[in-house]
Amino acid sequence: MTETAALEPHSAPTAQAAAASLSAWRSPWVIGWIGLISVVLLVNLTMVTLAVVTNPGLVVDDYYERGRAMERSIRSRATTTPGWTVATDIPPDLSAGQPATIRFFVVDQAGQPVTPETVTLFAYRPADAGRDFSLPMVPEAPGRYRAELSFPLPGVWDVLIAVTDGEAEYPFDQRLRIGFRRAHAITPSAER
């Protein structure tokens, strides 16, 4: 037996092993996993880029001081609350771009209507401060106020109703979820 003949049996399994290792990269499972990981990384990179480029400006530089001021404000309001009972009448199916009426009711501890100097409705959009707005509420009767409004965008809105009585201001807030504007259903006519 020659040396080359002795080496050939050992070289054949090595060639088969090399071919088997290369065929794993051609497997649809391996290609699928690599594709899935690539898509996830690409989506994450896109989301990070969008987060940096479209900064909504919700982070402020003096966040600690503003938080402390808010805490002091909450404590001072809690000690000076007049003991009023308030209620709001907000339609449950608010949609963006649709006119709506929000009503506000306020009575004192004896159940008598309160007539403060001003009642103002503030609407804050947490995701976009550029869409915030405010409008005065119109008195309908003693202790009963109304505001006609239309929310420009769907999503979460914080509504704050500020009641001013003399030097004091009393805020009452509520979070709303505004839906999308629904198109009216078209009914087929009886004639064809």
C-alpha positions as CSV (number, residue, x, y, z in Angstrom):
1,M,0.0,0.0,0.0
2,T,1.3,3.4,-0.9
3,E,1.3,6.4,1.3
4,T,-1.3,8.2,-0.7
5,A,-3.7,5.3,-0.5
6,A,-3.3,5.3,3.3
7,L,-4.1,9.0,3.4
8,E,-7.1,9.0,1.2
9,P,-9.4,7.3,3.7
10,H,-8.5,9.9,6.2
11,S,-9.0,12.8,3.8
12,A,-12.5,11.7,2.6
13,P,-14.2,12.2,6.0
14,T,-12.5,15.6,6.3
15,A,-14.0,16.7,3.0
16,Q,-17.4,15.4,4.1
17,A,-17.1,17.3,7.4
18,A,-16.2,20.5,5.5
19,A,-19.2,20.1,3.2
20,A,-21.5,19.4,6.2
21,S,-20.3,22.5,8.0
22,L,-20.9,24.7,4.9
23,S,-24.4,23.2,4.3
24,A,-25.5,24.5,7.8
25,W,-25.3,28.1,6.4
26,R,-27.6,27.0,3.6
27,S,-30.2,25.6,5.9
28,P,-33.5,27.6,5.9
29,W,-33.6,27.5,9.7
30,V,-30.2,29.2,10.0
31,I,-31.0,31.8,7.3
32,G,-34.4,32.5,9.0
33,W,-32.8,33.0,12.4
34,I,-30.1,35.3,11.0
35,G,-32.8,37.2,9.1
36,L,-35.0,37.6,12.2
37,I,-32.1,38.9,14.3
38,S,-31.1,41.3,11.5
39,V,-34.7,42.6,11.3
40,V,-34.9,43.1,15.1
41,L,-31.6,45.0,15.2
42,L,-32.7,47.2,12.3
43,V,-36.0,48.0,13.9
44,N,-34.2,48.9,17.2
45,L,-31.7,51.1,15.4
46,T,-34.6,52.8,13.6
47,M,-36.5,53.4,16.9
48,V,-33.4,54.8,18.6
49,T,-32.8,57.1,15.7
50,L,-36.4,58.3,15.7
51,A,-36.3,58.9,19.5
52,V,-33.3,61.1,19.2
53,V,-34.4,63.0,16.1
54,T,-38.0,63.7,17.2
55,N,-37.4,64.7,20.8
56,P,-40.8,65.9,22.2
57,G,-39.0,68.1,24.8
58,L,-40.7,66.6,27.8
59,V,-37.4,66.4,29.8
60,V,-36.5,69.7,31.5
61,D,-33.1,70.7,32.8
62,D,-34.3,71.8,36.3
63,Y,-36.5,68.7,36.9
64,Y,-35.5,68.4,40.6
65,E,-36.4,72.0,41.4
66,R,-39.7,71.8,39.5
67,G,-40.6,68.6,41.3
68,R,-39.9,70.2,44.7
69,A,-42.0,73.2,43.7
70,M,-44.9,70.9,42.6
71,E,-44.7,69.1,46.0
72,R,-44.9,72.4,47.9
73,S,-47.8,73.5,45.7
74,I,-49.7,70.2,46.4
75,R,-49.1,70.6,50.1
76,S,-50.3,74.2,50.2
77,R,-53.4,73.4,48.2
78,A,-54.3,70.5,50.5
79,T,-54.2,72.9,53.5
80,T,-56.3,75.6,51.8
81,T,-58.9,73.4,50.0
82,P,-62.3,75.1,50.5
83,G,-64.2,71.8,50.9
84,W,-66.1,72.1,47.7
85,T,-67.7,69.1,45.9
86,V,-67.0,69.1,42.2
87,A,-68.2,67.0,39.4
88,T,-67.6,66.9,35.7
89,D,-69.9,65.8,32.9
90,I,-67.6,64.6,30.1
91,P,-69.0,62.5,27.2
92,P,-67.6,59.0,27.2
93,D,-67.1,58.8,23.4
94,L,-65.0,61.8,22.6
95,S,-63.4,61.7,19.2
96,A,-60.7,63.8,17.6
97,G,-62.1,66.6,15.5
98,Q,-65.6,66.3,16.8
99,P,-67.3,69.1,18.8
100,A,-68.1,68.2,22.4
101,T,-69.5,69.9,25.5
102,I,-67.8,69.5,28.9
103,R,-69.7,70.6,32.0
104,F,-68.3,71.4,35.4
105,F,-70.4,71.5,38.6
106,V,-69.3,73.0,42.0
107,V,-71.1,73.2,45.3
108,D,-70.0,74.1,48.8
109,Q,-70.2,71.9,51.9
110,A,-73.8,72.9,52.5
111,G,-74.7,71.9,48.9
112,Q,-75.2,75.4,47.7
113,P,-73.8,76.4,44.2
114,V,-70.5,78.2,44.3
115,T,-69.9,81.2,41.9
116,P,-66.2,81.7,41.6
117,E,-64.7,84.6,39.6
118,T,-63.4,82.4,36.7
119,V,-63.4,78.8,35.6
120,T,-60.9,77.9,32.9
121,L,-60.4,74.6,31.2
122,F,-56.9,73.6,30.2
123,A,-56.2,70.7,27.9
124,Y,-52.7,69.3,27.9
125,R,-51.4,66.6,25.6
126,P,-48.5,64.8,27.4
127,A,-46.9,63.8,24.1
128,D,-47.0,67.1,22.3
129,A,-47.0,70.4,24.2
130,G,-47.5,72.3,21.0
131,R,-51.2,71.1,20.9
132,D,-52.1,72.3,24.4
133,F,-54.9,74.8,24.7
134,S,-57.2,76.5,27.2
135,L,-60.6,78.2,27.1
136,P,-62.8,79.9,29.7
137,M,-65.9,77.9,30.8
138,V,-69.2,79.8,30.4
139,P,-71.6,79.9,33.3
140,E,-74.9,78.2,32.6
141,A,-76.4,78.6,36.1
142,P,-74.9,79.2,39.5
143,G,-72.3,76.5,40.1
144,R,-72.7,75.1,36.6
145,Y,-70.2,75.8,33.8
146,R,-69.8,74.7,30.2
147,A,-67.1,74.6,27.6
148,E,-67.6,73.8,23.9
149,L,-64.4,72.3,22.5
150,S,-62.9,69.9,19.9
151,F,-59.7,67.9,20.6
152,P,-57.4,68.2,17.5
153,L,-55.7,64.8,17.9
154,P,-56.6,61.4,19.3
155,G,-54.8,59.9,22.3
156,V,-54.3,60.8,25.9
157,W,-55.2,64.3,27.1
158,D,-55.0,65.7,30.6
159,V,-57.8,68.1,31.3
160,L,-57.4,70.6,34.2
161,I,-60.2,72.8,35.3
162,A,-58.9,75.8,37.3
163,V,-61.4,77.6,39.5
164,T,-60.2,81.1,40.6
165,D,-61.8,82.6,43.7
166,G,-60.1,85.8,44.7
167,E,-56.4,85.2,45.0
168,A,-56.8,81.4,45.4
169,E,-56.8,79.0,42.5
170,Y,-58.2,75.4,42.8
171,P,-57.3,72.9,40.1
172,F,-59.4,69.8,39.4
173,D,-57.9,67.4,36.8
174,Q,-58.9,64.3,34.9
175,R,-57.1,62.2,32.2
176,L,-59.1,61.5,29.0
177,R,-58.6,59.1,26.1
178,I,-59.7,60.7,22.9
179,G,-60.6,58.2,20.1
180,F,-60.2,58.5,16.3
181,R,-62.9,60.2,14.3
182,R,-65.2,57.6,12.9
183,A,-66.6,57.9,9.5
184,H,-70.4,57.6,9.1
185,A,-71.6,54.3,7.8
186,I,-73.0,54.5,4.3
187,T,-76.3,52.6,4.0
188,P,-77.2,51.2,0.6
189,S,-80.3,52.8,-1.0
190,A,-83.4,50.7,-1.6
191,E,-83.3,51.6,-5.3
192,R,-81.0,49.7,-7.6
